[in-house]
Amino acid sequence: MGKKIVVITGSPRRNGNSFAMTDAFIQAAKANGHEVTRFDAAMKSVGGCRACETCFKSGKACSFDDDFNTIAPAILDADAVVFTMPVYWYSIPAQLKGVIDKLFSFVVGGKDISGKECAMIVCCEEEDLSVMDGVRVPLERSAALMKWKMVGEVLIPGVLNAGDIDKTDGCKQAAALAGKF
């Protein structure tokens, strides 16, 4: 039986390298019988967490009405969450960071989201894999805190310009990741 997978992207470049890997993952996941819901965080309006700790008290994940309130129900219902992004200045792109920070709402709101699977698909310009530590480590730690099982990581260095991903096996690795769910 297929799983419900939520994919949350962090790039504003629709024709960029991380989107190409995202598309490869989604195509393979659907071919494997999974149901995939995609949210492109850069095309949404998600503000940062304000630490008001009123999460879910108004019936919504966030008391400040933004697009996280459309993403949160999908995460609650999902079996797995996959984060895809390029590295921005050695870290998570701001467009996606707001979504990740607001995962705090599930904790404050008393929602049991443990037991989900999680994965990441990340690319960066530089060749040094440690450049991705600013993405990899926070996501791994967040998954551990929420008691999510990290099932895989696709980390592709050396891509900057749109299409550079085609010179790597990044899309192939992203498609293979779908088989781990």
Disulfide bonds with the S-S distance in Angstrom:
none
